[in-house]
Amino acid sequence: MMERLDKARSSHPQPLRLAGRVDAFTAGGSTAWEVHYAATEMRARGRDVIILTIGDPDFDTPEPIVDAAMASLHRGETHYTPAAGIPQLGKVIAEAETKRLGRPIENSQIVVTQGAQNGLYGIMQCLANPGDEVISIDPAYPTFSGVIGGAGADMVRAALAFDGEQFHLDMTSVKQARSERTRVVLLNFPHNPTGAMLNENEAREIAGFCRDHGIWLVCDEVYAELCFDRPYASPASFAEHAAHTISVRSFSKSHAMSGWRVGWVVAPDHVAFNLQNLMNCMLFGGAEFIQRGAVAALGLDAATQMRDAYHRRRDLLFDALSNQKGVRPLSPQSGVFMLADVRGTGLSSTDFAWRLLKEHNVAVMPADSFSPLTEGFVRLSLCVPDDELAEAGARIGRLAAAVSG
Ligand SMILES: Cc1ncc(COP(=O)(O)O)c(C=O)c1O
């Protein structure tokens, strides 16, 4: 990546000026992936590395989804499609969202996107002006700074509260982050990297806060189906808050479809209409065979199987790391990641991650890359088979014990 940047700079005698917003796309998270890149290189050279850096499901996409996409290709469905998505997909998504949110959702409120990432970027373009402020909870998913900066808006962080076991939404910090310039609150629950959830009171309170202050509420809900201990309460479920609340969804994790790049946005009609116009300018419609696969996905109960598998792995890794010297796992309530507190080893997140890779062939994400709040933590992905996860837990324990003395 850096090589490409240097080459691009040196290939022009007098580089022309780029738009200022490009800086927003490189900020945040660019060093976060160094351990991951080193690990993938080591693996390519034949080293037996266990990679727990990335939340990319290790499961194959369920066969009926693949079959539906293949059948679509064989039918010759290789043409342009409507910018908001094919009507059949809009229909099944609207039905699924009506059920999930407990309020009627129409086709006209759905825009199919190329993954949640595309939906987040597009929706921010539609809601925020240059100079506006967007409150994002902290720790924040690393691309949020680019999503917000790409709209020319400023990101203001509102820290989650940590009770020693779990992270929670902290309305006091959200209220302190608000100013006259606040245009959007961008939430991510179930939360990456902490696995934190919203309960119904919290969901109602944040939605009410946004309504009272004329602020859009955007909920990144890519992990909504992967909740282990109790159901997730979505702020988008309240009819009285529907006019200012938007939900961004994805097939990536719930159906092991990360590489298909398909998700959707649920928004009030006029927002969906404008997002669809933006998608028209950016993509001119998504691939039909992908969307046919997505229609089949919503007819399956795949999310339950995925959730059960991640739940089992969460317990397995938690048990493997519990009672190990120098390391303390936090049990996530949802999602595909676990945070482990390694402050007991005396090492920083980054030093722990590099030593673990070099000495024990396990790659983890230093969690200080998300926020100073998670300095001293590492993030472990549950997206590897159970036996690899157990082995990784044992190796993490060995390093932690050795360093803690
Ligand atoms: C919080 C969060 N938002 C968005 C995304 C992007 O999801 P998608 O693959 O649907 O673009 C991810 C992926 O890991 C994520 O963790």
Ligand as a Chemical Component Dictionary entry (heavy atoms), coordinates in Angstrom:
data_LIG
# 
_chem_comp.id                   LIG 
_chem_comp.type                 NON-POLYMER 
_chem_comp.pdbx_formal_charge   0 
_chem_comp.three_letter_code    LIG 
# 
loop_
_chem_comp_atom.comp_id 
_chem_comp_atom.atom_id 
_chem_comp_atom.alt_atom_id 
_chem_comp_atom.type_symbol 
_chem_comp_atom.charge 
_chem_comp_atom.model_Cartn_x 
_chem_comp_atom.model_Cartn_y 
_chem_comp_atom.model_Cartn_z 
_chem_comp_atom.pdbx_ordinal 
LIG C1 C1 C 0 -18.671 -2.368 13.141 1  
LIG C2 C2 C 0 -18.551 -2.741 11.711 2  
LIG N1 N1 N 0 -19.165 -1.997 10.793 3  
LIG C3 C3 C 0 -19.075 -2.278 9.471  4  
LIG C4 C4 C 0 -18.335 -3.353 9.039  5  
LIG C5 C5 C 0 -18.258 -3.632 7.557  6  
LIG O1 O1 O 0 -19.167 -4.653 7.239  7  
LIG P1 P1 P 0 -19.451 -5.089 5.715  8  
LIG O2 O2 O 0 -18.640 -6.310 5.449  9  
LIG O3 O3 O 0 -20.911 -5.377 5.670  10 
LIG O4 O4 O 0 -19.090 -3.939 4.855  11 
LIG C6 C6 C 0 -17.668 -4.169 9.951  12 
LIG C7 C7 C 0 -16.839 -5.294 9.492  13 
LIG O5 O5 O 0 -16.087 -5.890 10.226 14 
LIG C8 C8 C 0 -17.778 -3.843 11.336 15 
LIG O6 O6 O 0 -17.176 -4.584 12.273 16 
# 
loop_
_chem_comp_bond.comp_id 
_chem_comp_bond.atom_id_1 
_chem_comp_bond.atom_id_2 
_chem_comp_bond.value_order 
_chem_comp_bond.pdbx_ordinal 
LIG C1 C2 SING 1  
LIG C2 N1 SING 2  
LIG C2 C8 DOUB 3  
LIG N1 C3 DOUB 4  
LIG C3 C4 SING 5  
LIG C4 C5 SING 6  
LIG C4 C6 DOUB 7  
LIG C5 O1 SING 8  
LIG O1 P1 SING 9  
LIG P1 O2 DOUB 10 
LIG P1 O3 SING 11 
LIG P1 O4 SING 12 
LIG C6 C7 SING 13 
LIG C6 C8 SING 14 
LIG C7 O5 DOUB 15 
LIG C8 O6 SING 16 
# 
